[in-house]
């Protein structure tokens, strides 16, 4: 994991995938380990439960430092723009598509 930070309703993580890793498996590990630790420490009044969805994009090597800076400065960034505003701008400006994974039974 290169850097992790978040704001009230979301978390940003910058990490590099190894050849044998998938985004889905890494997200499963992050969510599982974070939930286990937070719930064991009784940090929140309620149990930490993640939403099923997540948002992932690749970052070119030339932009890694800019992304690091963005993640580190979440509080300042979201004082100007809400997560929902930013999310909708990403979808519109970059023509992102929203995909939903099928749950395995």
N, C-alpha and C positions, 0 to 999 in steps of 0.2 A: 504494500500500500504506500503510495507516495504522499498523499495528503487527504485528510478527512475533516470536514467542517459542515456546519449546517445552520439552519435557522429554525424558527418555531415549528414548522410543519414539514420540513424536508432536510435531507442530508445530501451533500455532494462528496463523492469519492473519486480520486484520481488513482488509477492503478494500471499496471501493465499486465496483459494476459500472456501466459506461457502458451506454447504450442498446443498443449493438451488440455487447456482450459476453455470453458465457454462462459459467456456473460451470465447465462442463466445459473450455472453452477456456482460461480463466484458470488452472485447476488444471494443465492441460497445460503452460502456459508456466512456472508456478512450479516444477513438478517438473523440467522440462527444463533451465531456466536454473540452478536450484540444483544439480542433479546435475552439469552441465557444469562449473560453477565449483568445487565441492567436489572433483571428480575431477581437475581441472586443477591444483589447489593441493596435491594429495596430503595432504589433511587427515586422512583415515581410512586405516587399514591396508588395508581392502577398498574396492572401488568402491561409491559410494552408489547404492542402488537403492530406489526407492519402491514401496510396495505399490500395487496397482491401485485399491483403494477409497479413498474420502475421505468426509468427513462435512461437510455444509454446512447452515447455517441462516441465515435472515434475522434482522436485528436492527433494532428500531425506533429511530428517532433518539434517543428519550429514554433508551435503554439503551446507547448507544455508549460513553460514558465508563465505565460499569460493566464492559463487555466489555473495553475497553482495560486497565483495572485488573486484571481477571482474567488476561488474557494476560501482562501484565508480571510478575505474581506467581506464575508457574507452579511454581517450586521450592517455595515456601511452601505453595501450594495442594495439591500432590501429596505433601507430607509427611504430610498428613492423610487423603488419599483417593487410591487408585490410579486410573489412567486407565480401566481396565476397570470398576471400581466406578462411576465417574462416567458413563461411557458407558451402562452398563446402567440407571442411574437416569434419565438423559435419555430413553431409549427408553420406560421404564415411566411416568414422571411426565408426559411430554408426548405420549404415544401416538405417538411417531415411528415411521415405517415405514422399513425398510431396502430400498433399491432398488439394483440392480446394473446398470450400463450395459453394453450389448452392445458388444463390440469391433468396430470397423470393419475389414473385410478388404480 
